[in-house]
Amino acid sequence: MWRQILTGGAFAVMAIFGTTSFFKSADEKSPAGFELKIPLGLDPQLQYIPENNPLTAEKIALGKMLYFDKRLSADNSVACASCHDPQYGFTDGKPVSTGIKGQQGGRSAPTVINRLFSDAQFWDGRAESLEAQALGPIQNPIEMGNTLEAVVKKLNAIEGYRAVFQRAFGTEITDAGIAQALASFERTILSGNSPYDLFKAGDKKALSAPAQRGLMLFESKRVNCIACHVGHNFTDENYRNTGIGMDKEKSDLGRFEISKNAEDRGAFKTPTLRDVARTAPYMHDGSLKTLREVIDFYDKGGISNPHLSTDMKPLKLTEQEKTDLIAFLQSLTGEMAEVTEPKLPN
């Protein structure tokens, strides 16, 4: 069960973000109350917040500390922010991420932006919530390489963390609390109020002429980008095979490894296009370096394979159309509250 009524502590939000742009007081007589303010263009009715983990400022503040703390990894070298860095659109700007001991996986770090609007997480959707996702990298041997028992023990040895956990949960440190705090913080990383959103709200000067032409192409039946990148967050949250990696000797089978459904071979989650200009390189393996390479890839109809999505087809775009589509995608760069590294407990 999920709910959309948020409660917590507005007094702590300014300390967390240095701004109140995404939060506002819900009750002046009760400083502990606040509501999450959704930026222009995003639908507040489509939030995914578990009933057993309502947002509070205390949990958000704790989650932010944990997000930037390399001590969650076995050798104190990798934090969540190492792979999901604010300066790279909450990715790491690399084709694939690097974990402890310089190890690399086979997938690109997806952005954390607007995860408030999604339940299933990871490229293959194997985590049913942000809470479930939060504990995955900690235990992954090539990411943080830790165990939940070890990370709880490590944090319990830090007096500052024991105090912050008490404020957030009224309990000692637990792995469930770590997951809930990280998920709470990540749900506040929102981007909207982009030139596209302003244009849709009535400001016809917000988009350049090329971006407006790109928008028309994006929504047209001929190009049909909205078959997958639909809605306020520009994703249907479904899984498709575009052919990326399917021409390799050993292909990443993506969603199939989770669902065991033959139709999901090589299928990966449709990513949001919000702030896409900030999150290069692209695709689940980071194999496409620029937006132009992405447009060229889709223009060719992807890479042929037995499980290619029926939505994939050659587009036969002109050079001007490709330029216009890129201009539109760049118009999806929105406004976000600045997220800087907090002082960590000791």
C-alpha positions, 0 to 999 in steps of 0.5 A: 500500500502507498500513500501520498500524504506526507508528514515530518519536520520542516524545521530540518529541511533548510539545514538539509538543502539550504533552501525551502524551494521543494518544501513548505510549512504545513502548520506554523503551530507544529514545526514538525509538519511539512509537505513535499512540494512537487515542481511544475510538470510533475504529477503529485498524484503519482508518488510512491511512498510506502505507508510504513515509511512516511517522509520525515525531515529526520529520516531525510537528513539521516538518509542524506548522511548515509548517501554520502558516507563511504563507510557503508562500503567494506573498505570505506571507499565507495558511497551511494554518491560515488555512483550517483553524484549530483554533479553528473545528474545523479549518475557518475558520468561513466559507461559503467560504475566502479566499486571497491577494489576498482571492480566494474560491473556491466551496467551504467548507474541510472539516475536517482532523479524523480525516483519518487514516481517509481516503485520497481528499481534497477535496470531490470526492476529486481527491487520492488521499492527504493527501500529494497534497492537501497540495500542492494549495492551495500551487499553487492560484492563488486559495488560496496562489498559489505554485509548488512550485519557488518554495516549495522555494527560499523554504524553502531560504533559511531556515537553520532549515528546512534543519536541521529537514528534515535531522532529519526526512528526512536530505535537503535540502528537497523538495516531496515532503518538504513533502507528507509532513510536512504529511500526517504532522502532519494525521494526528495531528489526531484526535477521539474519546472523545465523550459518544456514544463513552462511551455506546457504551462503557457509560456510560449517563449520558453521553448526555442523554435527547434525545441518546439519542432522537436516536441512535435516530432517526439509526439508524432505517430511517425517517430512515436517516442511517446510509445515508451517515454510517456507521461510527466516523467517521460517513462512508462516504467516498462521493459523493452529490448532495443537491441543494445548489447544483443550483438555481443557474444555474451549478452546481458539478458536484463529483465529476463533474469528476473521474470524468466519470461522469454519475451523479456530477453535483453529487455531493460527499463525505460529510463526517465528523460528528465534531465537527460542532457546531464546524464551521459553516457546512455543506455543500460551499458553506457555504450552511447556517449552523446544524445546524437548517438542515441538519436542515430541509434533509434533512427536506425531502428536499434539492433536486430535480434529475435526479441527486439521490441515491436516499437523499434523501427527505422525512422529515416530522420533528416539532419534537421529533425535530429537536431530538433529532437536534441533541442527538445531533449535539452529542454527537459533539463529542470530545476533541482534543489542543490544537494551538497555533501553534509557533515557526517557523524563521528 
